Amino acid sequence: MSVSIDIAGLRPERTAVVPSPLAELGMALHALSEPGHHPALQGWVTGVTARLDPHLADRMCEADFLWRTTFSDLFLPSAGIPDRRTLPGSTLAEELDLLDKLSDEQFVDAALEFTCALPYGLPGPGPLTDEGLRRRSLELAAARGPRQMLFTERLLAEPPRIRAWLRQFLQDCDEAFFAETWSRLRHQLAADTRHKTELLRRKGLAGALAAVSPAVTLDESGTRIGVDKLGDGRTATGDGGLLLVPTSLGWPHLMVLHRYGWQPVLHYPVGSPEPAAPPSVEQLALRMTALSHPVRMRMSRHLARSAHTTSELAQVHGMTAPEISRHLSVLKKAGLITTRRRGRYVLHQLDVAVVARLGRDFLEGILR
């Protein structure tokens, strides 16, 4: 499982690293709605929530599906401009002007993507023009509660009204808490932007992507970017560009905008507390599968306490040496045990540090 970006023919000057105040406001709203995703931001979330105007907090719930479930493409409107080369604005006001430039069809499709499971990576009509999709959007919105149903009805009936509502809401959030937050975060994002831009100049795209995340790779031909995620998707730069947008509030989310017809965007966290090379989705699945077997769970109890030979484990568990060897092979392939030789004996021991990281690795993997 992965998301791939075909960059065949992409000219170097059309890859840009640019912070986005609107994207960062979107991440701020997500963190306020899902603080459990962002334990490192608990202090910030508590401080903002404590002084948030109750009326603004209530309005925040009206359309929270745009940022709670995941992250709506509406927060990266520059990617939807038809030339597919537009950069994010340097201020929130400039970004909101870019949001206004999206067509009603683009706005509605992006707004309803997560709430109504609309087509994402493929061309086709949206709910404003397709009556079947319109009915499906309303049915799925109704299943998610009265607030979402009301918002969806209004959005489909009067897109300009909802667009004006969203713009005013985002401006009010900026005045209430985000302007202060952005004044602190923009310096870190600017520093990361300079660093990645210098890497692009000196080491090319491969060097810059390696610094973005170990989960992002460039294939040997230099024509395809792969992003290791629990999901599938494809997009291409075509005759447009590629945007790398850093976020200070986003860890552990590494997101790829791969909407059909939009400029591809890698929205990546900076200042991540994660180890330099978190396991791939495949490695994570392998480790969890390896530990799910009851015999290997019992073996792990002994291997966590001290190193054992195959014959010692066979004696303890009442199994043959070949049976124990097969289980050890599974654990070793998953990277869960270490081996060392002592004379003519080979000792096996559980890598406790790797096992201790499994919960965090799992959370990072599913939220990535």
C-alpha positions as CSV (number, residue, x, y, z in Angstrom):
1,M,0.0,0.0,0.0
2,S,1.3,3.4,-0.9
3,V,0.6,6.7,-2.7
4,S,2.7,7.3,-5.8
5,I,3.4,10.5,-7.7
6,D,4.5,10.2,-11.3
7,I,7.0,13.1,-11.9
8,A,8.2,12.1,-15.3
9,G,9.2,15.3,-17.1
10,L,9.1,17.4,-14.0
11,R,11.5,20.4,-14.4
12,P,13.6,21.1,-11.3
13,E,12.4,24.7,-11.0
14,R,8.8,23.5,-10.7
15,T,9.5,21.8,-7.3
16,A,8.9,24.2,-4.6
17,V,9.1,24.1,-0.8
18,V,6.6,26.7,0.6
19,P,4.9,27.1,4.0
20,S,1.1,27.6,4.0
21,P,-0.6,29.6,6.7
22,L,-4.0,28.2,5.6
23,A,-2.8,24.6,5.8
24,E,-1.3,25.3,9.2
25,L,-4.7,26.7,10.4
26,G,-6.3,23.5,9.1
27,M,-3.8,21.5,11.2
28,A,-4.6,23.7,14.2
29,L,-8.3,23.0,13.9
30,H,-7.6,19.3,13.5
31,A,-5.4,19.3,16.7
32,L,-8.1,21.1,18.6
33,S,-10.7,18.6,17.4
34,E,-8.6,15.5,17.8
35,P,-6.0,16.2,20.6
36,G,-5.4,12.5,21.0
37,H,-3.6,12.5,17.7
38,H,-1.2,15.1,18.9
39,P,0.0,14.4,22.5
40,A,2.8,16.9,22.2
41,L,0.4,19.7,21.6
42,Q,-1.7,19.1,24.8
43,G,-0.5,22.3,26.4
44,W,-1.3,24.4,23.3
45,V,-4.7,22.8,22.9
46,T,-5.6,23.4,26.6
47,G,-4.5,27.0,26.4
48,V,-6.5,27.7,23.2
49,T,-9.6,25.8,24.3
50,A,-9.7,27.6,27.7
51,R,-9.9,31.0,26.1
52,L,-12.0,30.1,23.1
53,D,-15.3,32.1,22.7
54,P,-18.2,29.6,23.1
55,H,-19.9,30.9,20.0
56,L,-16.8,30.3,17.9
57,A,-16.3,26.8,19.5
58,D,-19.9,26.0,18.5
59,R,-19.3,27.1,14.9
60,M,-16.2,25.0,14.9
61,C,-18.4,21.9,15.3
62,E,-20.6,22.8,12.3
63,A,-18.1,21.7,9.7
64,D,-15.5,19.8,11.8
65,F,-15.6,16.9,9.3
66,L,-13.4,19.2,7.1
67,W,-10.5,18.8,9.6
68,R,-11.4,16.3,12.3
69,T,-11.5,13.0,10.2
70,T,-8.5,14.0,8.3
71,F,-7.5,17.1,6.3
72,S,-9.6,18.6,3.5
73,D,-7.9,19.8,0.3
74,L,-9.7,23.1,0.8
75,F,-6.8,24.0,3.1
76,L,-4.4,23.8,0.1
77,P,-6.4,25.8,-2.5
78,S,-3.3,26.8,-4.5
79,A,-3.1,23.2,-5.7
80,G,-6.5,23.5,-7.3
81,I,-5.7,26.5,-9.5
82,P,-5.9,25.3,-13.1
83,D,-2.3,26.0,-14.1
84,R,-1.2,23.5,-11.4
85,R,1.9,25.7,-10.6
86,T,0.4,28.2,-8.2
87,L,2.2,28.6,-4.9
88,P,0.5,29.1,-1.5
89,G,0.1,32.6,-0.3
90,S,2.5,34.2,2.2
91,T,-0.4,35.4,4.4
92,L,-3.7,33.9,5.4
93,A,-5.6,36.6,3.5
94,E,-3.8,35.7,0.3
95,E,-4.6,32.0,0.8
96,L,-8.3,32.8,1.4
97,D,-8.3,34.7,-1.9
98,L,-6.9,31.6,-3.5
99,L,-9.7,29.6,-1.9
100,D,-12.2,32.0,-3.5
101,K,-10.7,31.2,-6.9
102,L,-11.7,27.6,-6.8
103,S,-14.9,26.8,-8.7
104,D,-18.1,25.9,-6.9
105,E,-17.6,22.3,-8.2
106,Q,-14.1,22.1,-6.8
107,F,-15.1,23.6,-3.5
108,V,-18.1,21.2,-3.0
109,D,-16.2,18.1,-4.2
110,A,-13.3,18.9,-1.8
111,A,-15.7,19.7,1.1
112,L,-17.7,16.5,0.7
113,E,-14.8,14.1,0.0
114,F,-14.5,12.6,3.5
115,T,-18.1,13.0,4.7
116,C,-19.6,11.4,1.6
117,A,-16.9,9.2,0.1
118,L,-16.9,10.9,-3.3
119,P,-14.5,9.9,-6.1
120,Y,-11.1,11.4,-5.4
121,G,-8.3,10.3,-7.7
122,L,-10.5,9.8,-10.9
123,P,-12.2,12.2,-13.2
124,G,-15.9,12.5,-13.2
125,P,-18.9,14.7,-12.3
126,G,-19.5,15.9,-8.8
127,P,-22.7,16.1,-6.7
128,L,-23.6,19.6,-8.1
129,T,-24.1,18.0,-11.5
130,D,-24.7,14.3,-10.8
131,E,-28.1,13.7,-9.2
132,G,-27.0,10.2,-8.0
133,L,-24.0,11.5,-6.2
134,R,-26.1,14.3,-4.7
135,R,-28.5,11.8,-3.2
136,R,-25.6,9.6,-2.0
137,S,-24.0,12.7,-0.4
138,L,-27.2,13.5,1.5
139,E,-27.7,9.9,2.6
140,L,-24.2,9.6,4.0
141,A,-24.3,13.0,5.6
142,A,-27.6,12.0,7.3
143,A,-26.0,8.9,8.7
144,R,-23.3,11.1,10.3
145,G,-25.7,13.2,12.3
146,P,-28.0,16.3,12.0
147,R,-25.2,18.9,12.0
148,Q,-23.5,17.3,9.0
149,M,-26.8,16.8,7.2
150,L,-27.7,20.4,7.6
151,F,-24.3,21.6,6.5
152,T,-24.4,19.3,3.4
153,E,-27.9,20.4,2.5
154,R,-26.8,24.1,2.6
155,L,-23.6,23.4,0.7
156,L,-25.4,21.7,-2.1
157,A,-28.2,24.2,-2.3
158,E,-26.1,27.4,-1.9
159,P,-22.3,26.9,-2.4
160,P,-21.6,30.7,-2.3
161,R,-23.3,31.0,1.1
162,I,-21.2,28.2,2.6
163,R,-18.0,29.6,1.0
164,A,-18.7,33.0,2.6
165,W,-19.4,31.3,6.0
166,L,-16.2,29.3,5.9
167,R,-14.1,32.3,5.0
168,Q,-15.5,34.3,7.8
169,F,-15.1,31.4,10.2
170,L,-11.4,31.0,9.3
171,Q,-10.8,34.8,9.7
172,D,-12.4,34.7,13.1
173,C,-10.2,31.7,14.1
174,D,-7.2,33.8,13.0
175,E,-8.2,36.7,15.2
176,A,-9.1,34.5,18.1
177,F,-6.0,32.3,18.3
178,F,-4.2,31.5,15.1
179,A,-2.5,34.8,14.3
180,E,-0.5,34.5,17.6
181,T,0.3,30.8,16.9
182,W,1.4,31.5,13.4
183,S,3.7,34.3,14.5
184,R,5.7,31.7,16.5
185,L,5.5,28.8,14.0
186,R,6.3,30.6,10.8
187,H,10.0,31.0,11.9
188,Q,10.5,27.2,12.2
189,L,8.7,26.7,8.9
190,A,10.7,29.3,7.2
191,A,13.9,27.7,8.5
192,D,12.8,24.3,7.2
193,T,11.9,25.8,3.9
194,R,15.4,27.2,3.5
195,H,16.9,23.9,4.4
196,K,14.9,21.8,2.0
197,T,15.4,24.4,-0.8
198,E,19.1,24.2,-0.3
199,L,18.9,20.4,-0.4
200,L,17.0,20.6,-3.6
201,R,19.8,22.8,-5.1
202,R,22.7,20.7,-3.8
203,K,21.4,17.1,-3.7
204,G,18.4,17.2,-6.0
205,L,14.9,15.9,-5.3
206,A,16.1,12.6,-3.8
207,G,18.1,14.4,-1.1
208,A,15.2,16.7,-0.3
209,L,12.7,13.9,-0.1
210,A,15.0,11.9,2.2
211,A,14.9,14.8,4.6
212,V,11.1,15.1,4.4
213,S,10.5,11.6,5.8
214,P,12.0,8.1,5.5
215,A,8.5,7.1,4.3
216,V,9.0,9.1,1.1
217,T,11.3,7.7,-1.6
218,L,12.3,8.3,-5.2
219,D,12.6,5.3,-7.4
220,E,15.9,4.5,-9.3
221,S,14.6,6.0,-12.5
222,G,13.9,9.3,-10.7
223,T,10.4,9.4,-12.2
224,R,8.2,8.2,-9.4
225,I,7.8,9.2,-5.8
226,G,6.4,6.6,-3.4
227,V,4.9,7.5,0.0
228,D,4.5,4.5,2.4
229,K,1.0,4.8,3.7
230,L,-2.0,2.6,4.7
231,G,-3.8,3.6,1.6
232,D,-3.5,3.6,-2.2
233,G,-3.5,6.5,-4.6
234,R,-1.9,7.7,-7.8
235,T,-1.3,11.2,-9.2
236,A,1.1,12.9,-11.7
237,T,2.7,16.3,-12.0
238,G,2.1,16.3,-15.8
239,D,3.0,19.8,-17.0
240,G,2.5,21.3,-13.6
241,G,4.6,21.3,-10.5
242,L,5.2,19.6,-7.1
243,L,4.7,21.3,-3.8
244,L,6.4,20.4,-0.5
245,V,4.5,22.1,2.4
246,P,5.9,21.8,5.9
247,T,3.7,21.8,9.0
248,S,4.8,22.4,12.7
249,L,1.5,21.1,14.1
250,G,1.1,18.1,11.8
251,W,3.0,15.2,13.3
252,P,2.4,12.3,12.9
253,H,0.4,13.0,9.8
254,L,2.3,12.8,6.5
255,M,-0.3,13.7,3.8
256,V,-0.4,13.6,0.1
257,L,-2.8,15.6,-2.0
258,H,-3.5,13.5,-5.0
259,R,-6.8,14.8,-6.1
260,Y,-7.4,14.4,-9.9
261,G,-6.6,17.5,-11.8
262,W,-4.9,19.2,-8.8
263,Q,-1.2,19.9,-8.3
264,P,0.4,17.1,-6.2
265,V,1.4,18.2,-2.6
266,L,3.4,16.5,0.1
267,H,2.3,18.0,3.4
268,Y,4.9,16.9,5.9
269,P,5.6,17.4,9.6
270,V,8.8,19.2,10.8
271,G,10.4,18.7,14.2
272,S,9.1,15.2,14.5
273,P,10.0,13.3,17.7
274,E,10.0,10.0,15.8
275,P,13.2,8.0,15.2
276,A,15.0,8.7,12.0
277,A,13.7,5.6,10.3
278,P,10.3,4.4,11.5
279,P,9.2,1.0,10.1
280,S,7.4,0.8,6.9
281,V,3.7,-0.3,6.8
282,E,4.9,-3.7,5.6
283,Q,7.4,-4.1,8.5
284,L,4.8,-3.0,11.0
285,A,2.3,-5.6,9.8
286,L,5.0,-8.3,9.8
287,R,5.9,-7.5,13.4
288,M,2.3,-7.5,14.7
289,T,1.6,-10.7,12.8
290,A,4.7,-12.3,14.3
291,L,3.7,-11.5,17.8
292,S,0.1,-12.5,17.4
293,H,0.9,-16.3,17.5
294,P,0.4,-17.7,21.1
295,V,3.6,-19.8,20.9
296,R,5.7,-16.8,19.8
297,M,4.1,-14.8,22.6
298,R,5.2,-17.3,25.2
299,M,8.6,-17.5,23.6
300,S,8.9,-13.7,23.8
301,R,8.4,-13.9,27.6
302,H,11.6,-15.9,27.9
303,L,13.5,-14.1,25.2
304,A,12.8,-10.7,26.9
305,R,14.3,-11.8,30.2
306,S,17.5,-13.4,28.8
307,A,19.2,-14.9,25.8
308,H,18.4,-18.6,25.0
309,T,19.6,-21.2,22.6
310,T,17.1,-23.1,20.3
311,S,17.5,-26.2,22.3
312,E,16.8,-24.4,25.6
313,L,13.6,-23.0,24.2
314,A,12.6,-26.3,22.8
315,Q,13.0,-27.9,26.3
316,V,11.1,-25.1,28.1
317,H,8.2,-25.2,25.6
318,G,8.0,-28.9,25.1
319,M,8.6,-28.6,21.3
320,T,11.2,-29.9,18.9
321,A,14.2,-27.8,17.9
322,P,13.0,-27.5,14.2
323,E,9.6,-26.2,15.4
324,I,11.3,-23.6,17.6
325,S,13.6,-22.7,14.8
326,R,10.6,-21.9,12.5
327,H,9.1,-19.6,15.1
328,L,12.5,-17.9,15.7
329,S,12.8,-17.4,12.0
330,V,9.5,-15.5,11.9
331,L,10.5,-13.3,14.8
332,K,13.9,-12.6,13.3
333,K,12.4,-11.8,9.8
334,A,10.2,-9.2,11.6
335,G,13.2,-7.7,13.3
336,L,12.1,-8.5,16.8
337,I,15.0,-10.6,18.0
338,T,18.8,-10.3,17.9
339,T,21.2,-13.2,17.8
340,R,24.8,-13.6,18.9
341,R,27.3,-16.4,18.9
342,R,28.9,-17.7,22.1
343,G,31.4,-20.4,21.2
344,R,29.4,-23.1,19.4
345,Y,26.1,-21.8,20.7
346,V,23.8,-19.3,19.0
347,L,21.8,-17.2,21.5
348,H,18.6,-15.4,20.7
349,Q,17.1,-12.5,22.6
350,L,14.0,-10.2,22.2
351,D,14.8,-6.7,21.0
352,V,12.9,-5.0,23.8
353,A,13.4,-1.5,22.4
354,V,11.7,-2.5,19.1
355,V,8.8,-4.1,20.9
356,A,8.4,-1.1,23.2
357,R,8.0,1.1,20.1
358,L,5.3,-1.0,18.5
359,G,2.4,1.0,19.9
360,R,3.9,4.3,18.9
361,D,4.9,2.8,15.5
362,F,1.3,1.5,15.0
363,L,-0.2,4.9,15.8
364,E,2.2,6.7,13.5
365,G,1.5,4.1,10.7
366,I,-2.3,4.4,10.8
367,L,-2.2,8.2,11.2
368,R,0.5,8.8,8.6
